[in-house]
Structures are given as C-alpha cells and as structure tokens.
Amino acid sequence: MLAHPHDILTPRLVLRLIERDVADACLQGDLQRAERLLGTGIPGELLDEPTALKYAQAQLDADPQYQPWSIRAIILPAARTMIGHVRFHSRPDPDYLRPFARDAVEFGYHVFSEHRRHGYATEAAGAVMDWAQAAFGIGRFIVSVSPDNKPSLALIARFGFTEVGQHMDEIDGIEHIYLREVAAQAAQE
C-alpha cells in the first residue's frame, strides 16, 4: 500500500483522509471507484450509515480549511481494507464547545463490526489526538458518548477523559460530554 502525504501511521493502522472525490464515490454507491481513489478495500458497511461522509461533505462545503480535520479511513494495511473511520467534528475552538472548554476539538470514531474488540479504536483515537497535538498544539479533546456505550466509555477512561456535561443528540439521544486535557508542556513538544 502506497503511503499518502497526510497519512497518520500507527503500529498497526493507517489513518487516511477520505478526500472529497472518495466520499462522493461512496455516497453514489460506487465503491470500486472509491477503493481505487483511496487505495484500499472499502466494505459495504460504510454505506449502512453514511452520516459521517455526509457530515464531512457539509463541513468542507462550509469551511474548506476543515480538510485536515475531516473523516479518515482507519485502514488495516495487512488486510488492505478499511475497518472503520475517525474524524474531528470541526476545526479547533468551535462555538458549540466553548461552554465546556476553549481551544478544544471534538472527535468521534467507528469501527466496523467485524473488526471490533481488537483495540483499533483505541489506537486510532490515540493517534489522532497525538497528531492534533503535534501538528496544531491542541491539548483539549472532547468526545460525546451515550451512557450505554460501554466499549467507548472504557476507551475514554483509558485516556483519562472526565465528564463535563451532557446534551441531547437528535439521533443518538442523551450523550455525556467528556474532556481530556493534555498538559500544556506536552502540547509544546
């Protein structure tokens, strides 16, 4: 698998930006074209809930500078396939996060059912936080998690997130909002 210039690499994964043409091909149901453009296999499960792709398109339409924060395919290079995705919901310090933390960025992740329980979400979450910290000096991270989502609650506990609020998501219902603050010194390294 050829590396792309904006890939985030981990010991087991490649986190690759899903460019606009890839998202368009996916949403048009043309996974073969999307696979050629992305450089890896894409399971049909991505299209079962295309909300993240549609959200990324809307964000890019509204703010082209959102691009580096947009949706990334979580790729298992050994299998040459996409196993999920991770994305930031905006660029840092959006108005909606200010009641919880300034200069924060919210992210979310989804691992396809066949690949869960292997630590891929933890690896991807750690990698995007490390990337945001190294590339942009971001030291505050927000996640919103349903109180019934035990795997995600365990994941964020490992990273030291603490609850700072809650909100009603129009799709997912009540979600608790968690914040992780990385020491300012670490963000400067």
C-alpha positions in Angstrom: 0.0 0.0 0.0 1.4 3.4 -1.0 1.6 6.0 1.7 -0.2 9.3 1.2 1.3 12.5 2.4 -1.3 13.2 5.0 -1.5 9.6 6.4 -1.3 9.2 10.2 0.6 5.9 10.9 0.3 3.7 13.9 2.0 0.4 14.6 -1.0 -1.5 13.0 -3.0 1.1 11.2 -3.0 3.8 8.5 -5.4 6.7 9.1 -6.0 8.2 5.6 -8.0 11.3 4.8 -11.1 10.5 2.8 -10.9 13.2 0.1 -14.0 14.7 -1.4 -13.9 12.5 -4.6 -13.7 9.4 -2.4 -16.7 10.5 -0.3 -18.6 11.4 -3.4 -18.0 8.0 -5.0 -19.0 6.2 -1.8 -22.2 8.2 -1.5 -23.0 7.5 -5.1 -22.7 3.8 -4.3 -19.5 3.4 -6.5 -17.3 1.6 -4.0 -15.0 0.3 -6.8 -14.1 3.8 -7.8 -13.8 4.9 -4.1 -11.4 1.9 -3.5 -9.2 2.9 -6.4 -9.1 6.5 -5.2 -8.5 5.6 -1.5 -6.0 2.9 -2.4 -7.7 0.2 -0.2 -10.7 -2.0 0.1 -13.9 -0.4 1.4 -16.6 -2.7 2.9 -20.2 -2.0 2.2 -20.8 -1.5 5.9 -19.5 2.1 5.4 -22.7 2.8 3.4 -25.0 1.4 6.0 -24.7 4.6 8.0 -23.2 7.3 5.7 -23.8 10.1 8.2 -20.1 10.7 8.7 -19.4 11.0 5.0 -22.3 13.4 4.5 -21.2 15.4 7.6 -17.7 15.7 6.2 -19.0 17.0 2.8 -21.2 19.6 4.6 -18.3 20.8 6.7 -16.0 21.1 3.7 -18.6 23.0 1.8 -19.0 25.4 4.7 -15.3 25.6 5.6 -12.6 24.4 3.2 -10.0 24.8 6.0 -11.7 21.8 7.7 -9.9 19.4 5.3 -7.1 18.1 7.6 -9.7 17.6 10.4 -12.1 15.7 8.2 -13.0 12.0 8.1 -10.2 9.5 7.9 -10.4 5.9 6.9 -9.0 3.5 9.5 -7.1 1.1 7.3 -5.6 -2.2 8.3 -2.7 -2.4 5.8 -2.0 -6.1 6.3 -5.6 -6.8 5.1 -5.6 -3.9 2.6 -9.0 -2.8 3.8 -10.8 0.0 5.6 -12.0 -1.2 9.0 -13.7 2.0 10.2 -13.3 5.7 10.4 -12.3 8.5 12.7 -13.0 12.3 12.4 -12.9 15.6 14.1 -16.3 17.3 14.1 -14.8 20.7 13.4 -11.7 22.7 13.5 -10.5 23.6 17.0 -12.4 26.0 19.2 -15.9 26.0 17.6 -18.6 28.0 19.4 -20.5 24.9 20.5 -17.6 23.5 22.5 -16.8 26.8 24.3 -19.1 26.2 27.3 -17.0 23.0 28.0 -13.5 24.1 27.0 -11.8 26.7 24.9 -9.4 25.7 22.2 -10.8 22.1 22.2 -11.7 19.8 19.3 -14.3 17.1 19.3 -13.7 13.8 17.6 -15.6 10.5 17.1 -14.8 7.1 15.7 -16.5 4.0 14.4 -15.0 0.5 13.8 -17.0 -1.9 11.6 -18.5 -4.8 13.5 -16.1 -7.5 12.1 -13.1 -5.6 13.5 -14.3 -4.6 17.0 -12.6 -5.8 20.2 -9.1 -5.7 18.8 -8.0 -2.3 20.2 -8.2 -0.5 16.8 -10.5 2.3 18.1 -8.1 3.0 21.0 -5.1 3.0 18.6 -6.9 5.4 16.2 -8.1 7.7 18.9 -4.7 8.0 20.4 -3.1 8.6 17.0 -5.5 11.5 16.1 -5.0 13.1 19.4 -1.2 12.8 19.1 -1.5 14.2 15.5 -3.6 17.2 16.6 -1.2 17.9 19.5 1.9 17.6 17.3 0.6 19.4 14.2 -1.5 22.1 15.8 -0.7 22.3 19.5 -4.2 21.1 20.5 -4.3 19.9 24.1 -8.0 19.7 24.8 -10.2 16.9 23.3 -13.9 16.3 23.6 -16.0 13.2 23.0 -19.7 12.7 23.3 -20.7 9.2 24.4 -24.0 7.5 25.1 -24.2 6.3 28.7 -25.0 2.8 27.4 -21.9 2.6 25.1 -19.7 0.6 27.5 -16.8 0.0 25.0 -16.4 3.7 24.3 -16.7 4.6 28.0 -13.8 2.1 28.6 -11.8 3.6 25.8 -12.1 7.2 27.0 -11.4 6.1 30.6 -8.0 4.7 29.4 -7.2 8.2 28.1 -8.3 10.0 31.3 -11.3 11.8 29.9 -13.6 13.3 32.6 -17.3 14.1 32.2 -18.0 17.9 31.8 -21.6 17.9 30.7 -24.3 16.3 28.6 -26.6 17.1 25.7 -29.5 15.6 23.8 -28.4 14.3 20.4 -31.3 14.4 17.9 -30.2 10.9 16.5 -28.5 9.2 19.4 -30.4 10.5 22.4 -28.7 11.6 25.6 -25.0 11.8 25.4 -22.4 12.6 28.1 -19.7 15.0 27.1 -16.1 14.2 28.2 -13.0 16.3 28.2 -9.3 15.3 28.1 -6.7 17.9 28.8 -3.2 17.2 27.8 -0.5 19.1 29.8 0.5 22.3 28.1 4.1 21.2 28.2 3.2 18.1 26.1 1.4 20.2 23.5 4.6 22.3 23.1 6.9 19.4 22.4 
